Amino acid sequence: EVLKDVDLIVAENRERALKLLSHLSIRKPIITINSYNEERKAKGIAGQISSGKSCALISGAGTPCISDPGGLVVMACYEAGVDVRAVPGPSAAAGAISISGLFVDRFLFYGFLPQRQGKKRKVLREFSAFPYPTVFYESPRKLLETLRCMGEELGNRPAVVIKEMTKIYERVMRGTIDELIAQLSDEDPKGEYLVIVDGAGK
């Protein structure tokens, strides 16, 4: 209903947006944003909404603005006095934490760790005494390296690795960090991954 009612759509991925809109028989103008152009486009999008147009912001998968583009557009809208509302949908972090099997009354969502190993290790060391589970996102090419860093900096804790959360090829793997490394070492990781590491002292 929202996509049918708005005047334009802001999307992270034009191809995926067109696939969704085609499935719903909707034709709307699409503005594509990403980490490289969002700052440049944000005020223009807010300006169009201020002039009377309505807009929907969608991501390729998951929830916009959470480790995905959109945050700068939302800020620009608030600065322009534009009302912004959420239309709840799939959230990889929330879905994963609910099926993790860990005690998750409290948890921390971190998102993507730094790519450089030195900075990654520094961030992980900051969480070494954190008592609650922490949720990280990771790319397939960095997954094993990140798990090894986690094992070295945090110890061999219980953890959960979820592949393609909220998507058709979703897969949940549980065990200690070392067990997960062994399980994944024989695979060619593909897709998007989420890692939940248990808190200290468990």
Secondary structure, DSSP 8 states (H G I E B T S, - for coil): -HHHH-SEEEES-HHHHHHHHHHTT----EEE--TTTHHHHHHHHHHHHHTT--EEEE-SSS-TTSSSTTHHHHHHHHHTT----------HHHHHHHTS-S--SS-EEEEE--SSHHHHHHHHHHTTT--S-EEEEE-GGGHHHHHHHHHHHH-S-EEEEEESTTSTT-EEEEEEHHHHHHHHHTS---S-EEEEE--TT-
